[in-house]
Amino acid sequence: MEARYFRYLFENVPGGIIQCGYIEDTRIDEKTFYVYMSENNLQKVNSQVCNSVFDSFNRLPDEDIDLLVLGEFRLFYIMSMMELLKTHTVHTIVLPYIMPERRRMLTHTMPFPKSVMQFLHDPYSTLMQMGVENIHFVYGNGGDITEDINEIPDGTYFEKADENILEMIKCAEGKYIPVEKAGYMVKNGWMFYFGAYGLDMEKNQRLIRSVHQGKAIPLIQATIVMFAGPVWDSPQLVDSSFTEKTFSKVLKCMPGKKNDNHVCDMRCMRFQDHSVMKRHTDRERGISCFGVLLLGNLSLRVYMEDFAKRFHFIRNRVRVVTIPDGASSGRWNSRILSMFTGADYRFWLVSMNRSSSGEVLKEIMENSSYNRLVNVNEEFGSCFSGYLVDRNEYF
């Protein structure tokens, strides 16, 4: 059947979330493959943990990565990103811009491979040398989308950072770095919309001064939030299917692999319990509900107002939400629950750890019986998949 097929795969890796998405439009033979990395809460990152994550990369499709998003500037994900760049061709990277002094602090925490040290010293040149075609360092957020997103043509829409910011960066780096405000992309009938938080330079300078005074090195809290979801998805225009499946470490999900023992959509739906979403097919709705909202390690306690303002317009398109920081109370804000209403099932994904709060999880479940909790960890992962087919072609 000629259609837009899609998959959101949350890999079963220790202590964090690696989400990869795959969109294929068989009508025009176009594919888009992306990877988003964030929310690592491990107290210690050792070779065993890294090898477990690197092994999960072997299950990724043997395809070029069209979009790689470094959701936060932590060593665990920097090492993961560098490993992906060795094994895959990556066309576009979106990542937070971090000032040189803050990057140098990370070099004192543990020994790293040479490629990681090179990246921390000069990330822009390192990524270019590794063949990345489009590099989007982001600082701050661009303007809101005011037009109908269905009318936006395929393309990349980022604004250049303010001149005073660019001048500060040039002085710090010793050369010009093309830093931008977080924007959005439309590719293959899918929107990727970004928000950048925790990148305040004045605050970072205060942290640097505190380190020079002998205080402990604080974590870099910068986070890139991303929404991914289809455009032209109205039930009046398309018929669709959407399911959620859980897979285990034993019965792995291996999309795109030519292997008789791999788990594909049809096998999952035929042989395993799964959830089927149908309310989005109601033709009286203006839009469907197929999007994922990846919050990374965003502090909702600090940035809730800014976040809600920026992402308010896509709230009714969100089906899956990741909970920041393993559902710890320190970054939670219950106001986010009021963004999502109605009778659609909504899946809240969490990578639970020692800081996870039972009260936060309880609050989500008590808020609505339509909320579903999914714990993603080293043992279990989750896959959301479906298709959209134009009604005028088949009905």
Buried (B, 14 or more C-beta within 10 A) or exposed (E): EEBBBBBBBBBBBBBBBBBBBBBBBBEEEBBBBBBBBBBBBBEEBEEEBBEBBBEBBEBBBEBEBBBBBBBBBBBBBBBBBBBBBEEBBBBBBBBBBBBBBBBEBBBEEEEBEEBBEBBBEBBBBBBEEBEBEBBBBBBBBBEEBEEEBBEBEEEBBBEEBEEEBBEBBEEBBEEEBBBBBBBBBBBBBBBBBBBBBBBBBEEBBEBBEEBEEEEEBEEBBBBBBBBBBBBBBBBEBBBBBBBBBBBEEEBBBBBBBEEEEBBBBEBBBEEEEBBEBEBBBEEEBEBBBBBBBBBBBBBBEBBBEEBBEBBEBBBBBBBBBBBBBBBBBEBBBEEBBEBBEEEBBBBBBBBBBEBBBEEBBEBBEEBBEEBBBBBBBBEBBBBBBBBBBBBEEEE
